[in-house]
């Protein structure tokens, strides 16, 4: 048996390949630059012990990687809110993953490197651990920009600005500011920039009910 299941991706052709011996992920890049960047970042992170899918092989602008399943951080987030719970243990694991990512890429490039595309679908929960995926948009930037964008996304997944989302956002910023030794107000400033951008894209008004 050999079956290809198309997975969601705006930039590349991504499939789950099902065989008699198991499954793996095939990701064909439309850009050689994106392919080289993602391959390099995956190797850097793997070498630093940061959890990412392992590369099985690579050729012709394609990466073949371990299949971590499809339980995304977004799905976890939605289920936590639906049940009005918050697994703080997993929230800390996410925070530690981000801390370790920034440390690993800084040690390699000797400059601040950020994920940039830091949406909740780019994290997979596999065997109770957080894994990062999709690194072709990684670039130089401010860590506060990343964290502020992430917290803005946290507030604006549907339904927006709920009491639970605000609680999650406050816990997240509190933990990350301590782990990364950055000021909360710097994160909030970047969050506000992203919220304004989201307002323009969606044509809505976003007010944080702190």
C-alpha positions in Angstrom: 0.0 0.0 0.0 1.2 3.5 -0.9 -1.1 6.4 -0.3 -0.6 10.2 -0.5 -2.7 12.5 1.7 -2.4 16.2 1.0 -1.8 18.4 4.0 -2.5 22.1 4.5 0.3 24.4 3.2 0.1 27.8 1.6 3.7 27.8 0.3 4.7 24.3 -0.5 3.4 20.8 -1.5 3.1 18.7 1.7 1.9 15.2 1.9 1.6 12.4 4.5 2.9 9.3 2.8 1.3 6.1 4.0 3.1 2.8 3.4 3.0 -0.8 4.7 5.9 0.1 6.9 4.4 3.3 8.4 4.0 6.9 7.5 6.3 9.9 6.8 6.0 13.5 5.6 7.0 14.7 2.1 7.6 18.4 1.7 8.4 19.8 -1.7 9.5 23.4 -1.7 8.7 25.9 -4.5 11.8 27.8 -3.7 15.4 26.5 -3.4 16.1 29.2 -0.9 13.3 28.1 1.4 14.4 24.4 1.0 18.0 25.2 2.0 16.9 27.4 4.9 14.5 24.9 6.3 17.0 22.0 6.0 19.7 24.1 7.7 17.5 25.2 10.5 16.3 21.6 11.1 19.9 20.4 11.3 20.9 23.2 13.7 17.9 22.5 16.0 18.4 18.8 15.9 22.1 19.2 16.8 21.0 21.5 19.7 18.5 19.0 21.0 15.5 21.2 20.2 12.5 19.0 19.2 11.7 19.1 15.5 10.9 16.4 13.0 13.9 14.4 12.0 15.0 14.4 8.4 14.9 10.9 6.8 16.3 12.1 3.5 16.4 15.1 1.2 16.7 15.5 -2.5 15.3 17.6 -5.4 14.0 20.5 -3.2 12.1 17.9 -1.1 12.5 16.9 2.6 11.3 13.6 3.8 10.7 13.7 7.5 9.3 11.8 10.5 5.6 12.0 10.8 4.6 13.5 14.1 0.9 13.3 13.6 -1.6 16.1 13.2 -2.4 17.2 16.8 -1.5 20.9 16.4 -1.1 23.4 19.2 -4.2 25.2 17.7 -6.3 22.1 18.2 -5.0 21.7 21.8 -5.7 25.5 22.4 -9.3 25.2 21.1 -9.9 22.1 23.2 -8.5 23.7 26.3 -10.8 26.7 25.9 -13.8 24.5 25.2 -13.2 22.6 28.4 -12.3 25.8 30.3 -9.0 24.3 31.4 -5.4 25.2 31.0 -2.7 22.6 31.1 0.1 24.8 32.4 2.6 22.0 32.1 2.2 22.1 28.3 2.3 25.9 28.3 5.7 25.7 30.1 6.9 23.1 27.5 6.0 25.5 24.8 7.8 28.3 26.5 10.9 26.1 27.0 10.8 25.1 23.3 10.8 28.8 22.3 13.6 29.6 24.7 15.7 26.7 23.4 15.0 27.7 19.7 16.2 31.3 20.2 19.3 30.1 22.1 20.2 27.5 19.4 19.9 29.8 16.4 21.6 32.7 18.2 24.6 30.4 19.1 24.8 29.4 15.5 24.4 32.7 13.7 25.5 35.1 16.5 22.5 37.3 16.0 18.8 37.3 17.0 16.9 35.0 14.7 13.1 34.7 14.9 10.5 32.3 13.6 8.4 35.1 12.1 5.7 32.6 11.0 4.8 31.7 14.6 1.2 30.6 14.2 -0.3 27.9 16.3 -0.4 25.4 13.4 3.4 25.3 13.3 3.6 23.4 16.5 2.8 19.7 16.9 2.1 17.9 20.2 3.6 14.4 19.9 3.9 12.0 22.8 3.1 14.9 25.2 6.0 17.1 23.9 6.1 20.2 21.8 7.7 20.0 18.4 8.2 22.9 16.0 7.7 22.6 12.2 8.0 25.0 9.2 11.1 27.1 9.3 11.4 28.5 5.8 10.4 32.0 6.9 12.9 32.2 9.8 14.8 35.5 9.6 16.7 38.1 11.6 14.5 40.1 14.0 13.5 40.9 17.5 12.4 38.1 19.8 9.8 40.5 21.2 8.3 40.7 17.7 7.8 36.9 17.7 6.3 36.7 21.2 4.0 39.7 20.6 2.7 38.2 17.3 2.1 34.9 19.0 0.1 36.5 21.9 -1.9 38.6 19.4 -2.8 35.4 17.5 -3.7 33.8 20.9 -6.2 36.6 21.4 -7.8 36.6 18.0 -8.6 33.0 17.1 -12.3 32.7 16.9 -14.1 33.6 19.1 -11.8 36.6 19.7 -10.8 38.2 23.1 -12.7 35.7 25.3 -11.9 35.8 29.1 -10.1 32.4 28.7 -7.9 33.7 25.8 -7.0 36.7 27.8 -6.0 34.5 30.8 -3.9 32.3 28.5 -2.2 35.3 27.0 -1.4 36.8 30.4 0.1 33.5 31.6 2.1 33.1 28.4 3.6 36.6 28.5 4.4 36.2 32.2 6.3 32.9 31.6 8.1 34.0 28.5 9.2 37.4 29.9 10.9 35.5 32.7 12.4 32.7 30.6 13.7 35.0 28.0 14.6 37.9 30.4 12.7 40.5 28.4 10.3 43.2 29.6 6.6 42.6 29.4 6.0 46.0 28.1 8.2 45.3 25.1 6.2 42.2 24.3 2.9 44.1 24.7 4.2 46.9 22.4 4.8 44.3 19.6 1.5 42.6 20.4 -0.3 45.9 19.9 1.4 46.3 16.5 0.1 42.9 15.4 -3.4 43.6 16.7 -3.5 46.7 14.6 -2.4 44.7 11.6 -5.1 42.1 12.3 -7.7 44.8 12.6 -6.8 46.2 9.2 -6.8 42.7 7.6 -10.2 41.7 9.1 -11.9 45.0 9.3 -12.8 44.6 13.0 -12.0 46.4 16.2 -10.0 44.6 18.8 -9.9 45.7 22.4 -8.2 43.8 25.2 -10.5 43.6 28.2 -7.7 43.3 30.8 
